[in-house]
């Protein structure tokens, strides 16, 4: 991550210098894009470090959602520093007509070629990491890794658009091509920022576990001979690899209080064993005959696997 941050900063400085020398709106848009990426690398470093803290009294479910929060900030950074600035550059170029002299464009294209190589290698490395994590479905659950892949992918597309706009400007003498490239880069960054932000929002406000995990837990509960019915099942992601499970179940008639406690403990251990991500499992267990007799239902809750 530190290597990627250093590379992004160097690329951002090179793009900014080339953009100022050539007065190129497309190259300046890409410079803003690289600055946003650099800031996002700082956010992701903070996310990785802070999300690993153990649970404490103030945060009994841990700090796993820190990754979602910092990913949301990264999305805002992409939108404001990358997308909005690129739109400004494109609209300003269309309004003023841009510089007619194209001095410095060759140097600018060389900068973009080097940036394309660096961003391409970074994208390949990120995709390799996704493959090692189990493919797109599993690897992209990590908001930090998902943000890196999105950044690298948009960086490759952005550099390509900027280079195409600069070349067409040089060939035709019409700045509209470069302005259009800046607007396209802005639209791309806004789209990516919206997608990342929406995903982070869903997870911050309490997104349920994926349907496969929920179905596995539901099937496990239904298969227990002591459970008469599953009245409700709730799941919530508390981190990239942790899930909270809460279920309300009715037991078959005739179980005494000691047997109810044994069943509850066994079921929670079974859930934790079948779903390793279920770090917290809470059961609201009701024995119907006991409830009809006016006794209090047994409610139990403990960490999964205890």
C-alpha positions as CSV (number, residue, x, y, z in Angstrom):
1,X,0.0,0.0,0.0
2,X,2.8,2.4,0.8
3,X,4.5,1.6,-2.5
4,X,1.2,2.4,-4.3
5,X,0.8,5.6,-2.4
6,X,4.4,6.7,-3.3
7,X,3.8,5.8,-7.0
8,X,0.5,7.7,-7.1
9,X,2.1,10.8,-5.6
10,X,5.0,10.7,-8.2
11,X,2.6,10.2,-11.0
12,X,0.4,13.0,-9.8
13,X,3.3,15.5,-9.6
14,X,4.4,14.4,-13.1
15,X,0.9,14.8,-14.6
16,X,0.4,18.2,-12.9
17,X,3.8,19.5,-14.2
18,X,3.1,18.2,-17.7
19,X,-0.5,19.6,-17.6
20,X,0.7,23.1,-16.5
21,X,3.5,23.1,-19.1
22,X,1.2,22.0,-21.9
23,X,-1.9,23.8,-20.6
24,X,-3.7,20.5,-21.2
25,X,-7.1,20.2,-19.5
26,X,-7.1,16.4,-20.0
27,X,-3.7,16.0,-18.4
28,X,-4.7,18.3,-15.5
29,X,-7.8,16.3,-15.0
30,X,-5.7,13.2,-14.7
31,X,-3.4,15.0,-12.3
32,X,-6.5,15.6,-10.1
33,X,-7.4,12.0,-10.5
34,X,-4.0,10.9,-9.2
35,X,-4.2,13.3,-6.3
36,X,-7.6,11.8,-5.3
37,X,-6.1,8.3,-5.6
38,X,-3.2,9.3,-3.4
39,X,-5.6,10.7,-0.7
40,X,-7.7,7.5,-1.0
41,X,-4.6,5.4,-0.3
42,X,-4.2,7.3,3.0
43,X,-7.8,6.5,3.8
44,X,-7.4,2.8,3.0
45,X,-4.2,2.6,5.1
46,X,-6.2,4.1,8.0
47,X,-9.1,1.6,7.3
48,X,-6.8,-1.4,7.4
49,X,-5.1,-0.3,10.6
50,X,-8.1,0.8,12.6
51,X,-10.5,-2.1,11.6
52,X,-8.1,-4.6,13.2
53,X,-8.6,-3.3,16.7
54,X,-10.2,-5.8,19.1
55,X,-13.6,-5.3,20.5
56,X,-13.9,-3.2,23.7
57,X,-16.5,-1.8,26.1
58,X,-17.5,1.0,23.8
59,X,-17.5,-1.1,20.7
60,X,-18.5,-4.7,21.8
61,X,-18.9,-5.9,18.2
62,X,-15.4,-4.7,17.2
63,X,-14.2,-2.1,14.7
64,X,-14.8,-4.0,11.4
65,X,-17.1,-1.3,10.1
66,X,-14.2,1.1,10.1
67,X,-13.3,-0.2,6.6
68,X,-16.7,0.8,5.4
69,X,-16.4,4.3,6.8
70,X,-13.0,5.0,5.3
71,X,-14.2,3.6,2.0
72,X,-17.1,6.1,2.0
73,X,-14.6,8.9,2.5
74,X,-12.5,7.5,-0.4
75,X,-15.6,7.6,-2.6
76,X,-16.2,11.3,-1.6
77,X,-12.6,12.1,-2.4
78,X,-12.9,10.5,-5.9
79,X,-16.1,12.5,-6.5
80,X,-14.9,15.9,-5.3
81,X,-11.2,15.9,-6.1
82,X,-11.4,13.8,-9.3
83,X,-14.8,14.1,-10.8
84,X,-15.7,17.7,-10.1
85,X,-12.3,19.0,-11.0
86,X,-12.4,17.1,-14.3
87,X,-15.8,18.5,-15.2
88,X,-14.5,22.0,-14.4
89,X,-11.4,21.5,-16.7
90,X,-13.6,20.3,-19.5
91,X,-16.2,23.0,-19.3
92,X,-13.5,25.7,-18.9
93,X,-11.7,24.4,-22.0
94,X,-14.9,24.5,-24.0
95,X,-15.7,28.1,-22.7
96,X,-12.2,29.6,-23.4
97,X,-11.3,27.5,-26.4
98,X,-8.0,26.4,-24.8
99,X,-4.5,27.2,-25.9
100,X,-3.8,27.0,-29.6
101,X,-0.1,26.2,-29.1
102,X,0.6,22.6,-28.5
103,X,4.1,22.9,-27.0
104,X,4.7,20.4,-24.3
105,X,2.1,17.9,-25.6
106,X,4.8,15.3,-26.5
107,X,6.2,15.4,-23.0
108,X,2.7,15.2,-21.7
109,X,2.0,12.1,-23.8
110,X,5.2,10.5,-22.5
111,X,4.1,11.1,-18.9
112,X,0.7,9.5,-19.7
113,X,2.5,6.5,-21.3
114,X,4.6,6.0,-18.1
115,X,1.4,6.4,-16.0
116,X,-0.5,3.9,-18.1
117,X,2.3,1.3,-17.6
118,X,2.4,2.0,-13.8
119,X,-1.4,1.9,-13.4
120,X,-1.7,-1.2,-15.6
121,X,0.8,-3.1,-13.5
122,X,-1.0,-1.9,-10.3
123,X,-4.4,-3.1,-11.8
124,X,-2.9,-6.5,-12.6
125,X,-1.5,-6.8,-9.1
126,X,-4.9,-5.9,-7.6
127,X,-6.7,-8.4,-9.8
128,X,-4.2,-11.1,-8.8
129,X,-5.0,-10.3,-5.2
130,X,-8.7,-10.7,-5.9
131,X,-8.0,-14.1,-7.5
132,X,-6.0,-15.2,-4.4
133,X,-8.9,-14.1,-2.2
134,X,-11.2,-16.5,-4.0
135,X,-12.4,-14.6,-7.1
136,X,-14.6,-11.6,-7.6
137,X,-17.4,-12.8,-5.4
138,X,-15.2,-13.3,-2.4
139,X,-12.3,-11.0,-3.0
140,X,-14.3,-7.9,-3.6
141,X,-16.2,-8.2,-0.3
142,X,-13.2,-6.2,1.2
143,X,-14.1,-2.6,0.6
144,X,-10.4,-1.6,0.7
145,X,-9.5,-4.1,-2.1
146,X,-12.7,-3.2,-4.0
147,X,-11.7,0.5,-3.9
148,X,-8.1,-0.3,-5.1
149,X,-9.5,-2.3,-8.0
150,X,-11.9,0.5,-8.9
151,X,-9.2,3.1,-8.6
152,X,-6.7,1.2,-10.8
153,X,-9.4,0.4,-13.4
154,X,-10.5,4.0,-13.7
155,X,-6.9,5.2,-13.7
156,X,-6.2,3.0,-16.8
157,X,-9.3,4.2,-18.5
158,X,-8.7,7.8,-17.5
159,X,-5.1,7.8,-18.8
160,X,-6.4,6.3,-22.1
161,X,-9.1,8.9,-22.5
162,X,-6.6,11.7,-21.7
163,X,-4.1,10.5,-24.2
164,X,-6.8,10.0,-26.9
165,X,-8.0,13.6,-26.3
166,X,-4.5,15.1,-26.5
167,X,-3.7,13.2,-29.7
168,X,-6.9,14.2,-31.4
169,X,-6.3,17.8,-30.2
170,X,-2.9,17.7,-31.8
171,X,-4.1,16.2,-35.0
172,X,-7.2,18.3,-35.5
173,X,-6.3,21.5,-33.7
174,X,-9.7,21.4,-32.0
175,X,-9.7,21.6,-28.2
176,X,-13.2,20.1,-28.1
177,X,-11.6,16.6,-28.2
178,X,-9.5,17.3,-25.1
179,X,-12.4,19.0,-23.3
180,X,-14.6,16.0,-24.1
181,X,-11.9,13.7,-22.7
182,X,-11.9,15.7,-19.4
183,X,-15.7,15.5,-19.2
184,X,-15.6,11.8,-19.9
185,X,-13.0,11.3,-17.1
186,X,-15.2,13.3,-14.8
187,X,-18.2,11.2,-15.6
188,X,-16.2,8.0,-15.1
189,X,-15.0,9.1,-11.7
190,X,-18.5,10.3,-10.6
191,X,-19.9,6.9,-11.6
192,X,-17.2,5.0,-9.7
193,X,-17.5,7.2,-6.6
194,X,-21.3,6.7,-6.6
195,X,-20.9,2.9,-6.8
196,X,-18.3,2.8,-4.0
197,X,-20.3,5.2,-1.8
198,X,-23.6,3.3,-2.2
199,X,-21.9,0.1,-1.2
200,X,-20.2,1.7,1.8
201,X,-23.6,3.3,2.8
202,X,-25.4,-0.1,2.7
203,X,-22.8,-1.7,4.9
204,X,-22.6,1.2,7.4
205,X,-26.4,1.2,8.0
206,X,-26.5,-2.5,8.6
207,X,-26.5,-4.7,5.6
208,X,-27.6,-8.3,6.0
209,X,-25.3,-11.2,5.3
210,X,-25.4,-12.5,1.7
211,X,-28.4,-14.8,0.8
212,X,-26.2,-17.9,0.7
213,X,-25.1,-17.4,4.3
214,X,-28.6,-16.5,5.5
215,X,-30.0,-19.6,3.7
216,X,-27.4,-21.8,5.3
217,X,-28.3,-20.6,8.8
218,X,-32.0,-20.9,8.1
219,X,-31.6,-24.5,6.9
220,X,-29.4,-25.4,9.9
221,X,-32.0,-24.1,12.3
222,X,-34.8,-25.8,10.5
223,X,-32.9,-29.2,10.6
224,X,-32.7,-29.1,14.4
225,X,-35.1,-31.7,15.9
226,X,-35.8,-29.6,19.0
227,X,-36.9,-26.6,17.0
228,X,-40.6,-26.5,16.1
229,X,-40.4,-23.3,14.0
230,X,-38.1,-20.4,13.2
231,X,-40.1,-17.3,13.9
232,X,-37.4,-14.8,12.8
233,X,-33.9,-14.7,11.6
234,X,-31.7,-11.5,11.4
235,X,-28.1,-11.1,10.2
236,X,-25.9,-8.1,9.9
237,X,-22.4,-7.7,8.6
238,X,-20.1,-6.2,11.3
239,X,-17.0,-6.4,9.2
240,X,-15.7,-8.0,6.0
241,X,-15.4,-11.4,7.7
242,X,-17.8,-11.1,10.6
243,X,-21.5,-11.5,10.9
244,X,-24.0,-11.0,13.7
245,X,-26.8,-13.6,13.9
246,X,-30.0,-13.2,15.9
247,X,-32.8,-15.7,15.7
248,X,-36.1,-16.3,17.5
249,X,-37.2,-19.9,17.6
250,X,-40.0,-22.0,19.1
251,X,-39.0,-25.4,20.6
252,X,-41.0,-28.6,20.6
253,X,-43.1,-29.2,23.6
254,X,-41.9,-31.1,26.7
255,X,-38.3,-29.7,27.1
256,X,-37.3,-28.7,30.7
257,X,-35.2,-25.6,31.4
258,X,-32.0,-27.5,31.6
259,X,-32.6,-29.2,28.2
260,X,-33.5,-25.9,26.7
261,X,-30.2,-24.4,27.7
262,X,-28.3,-27.4,26.3
263,X,-30.1,-27.1,23.0
264,X,-29.4,-23.4,22.8
265,X,-25.7,-23.8,23.4
266,X,-25.5,-26.7,20.9
267,X,-27.4,-24.7,18.2
268,X,-25.1,-21.7,18.6
269,X,-22.0,-23.8,18.3
270,X,-23.4,-25.5,15.2
271,X,-24.1,-22.1,13.6
272,X,-20.6,-20.9,14.4
273,X,-19.1,-24.1,13.0
274,X,-21.1,-24.0,9.8
275,X,-20.6,-20.2,9.3
276,X,-17.1,-19.2,10.6
277,X,-18.0,-15.5,10.0
278,X,-20.8,-15.8,12.6
279,X,-18.7,-14.3,15.4
280,X,-21.8,-13.3,17.5
281,X,-24.9,-15.6,17.7
282,X,-27.9,-14.7,19.8
283,X,-31.0,-16.9,20.2
284,X,-34.3,-16.0,21.7
285,X,-35.6,-19.5,22.6
286,X,-39.2,-20.1,23.5
287,X,-40.7,-23.3,24.9
288,X,-44.3,-23.1,24.0
289,X,-45.8,-25.1,26.9
290,X,-43.8,-23.1,29.4
291,X,-45.1,-19.9,27.8
292,X,-48.7,-21.1,28.0
293,X,-48.2,-21.9,31.7
294,X,-47.3,-18.3,32.3
295,X,-43.6,-18.9,32.8
296,X,-40.9,-16.6,31.4
297,X,-39.4,-17.7,28.0
298,X,-35.7,-18.6,28.1
299,X,-33.7,-16.1,26.2
300,X,-30.0,-16.7,25.7
301,X,-27.2,-15.0,23.8
302,X,-23.5,-15.5,23.6
303,X,-20.6,-15.3,21.1
304,X,-20.7,-18.0,18.5
305,X,-18.3,-20.9,19.1
306,X,-18.3,-20.4,22.9
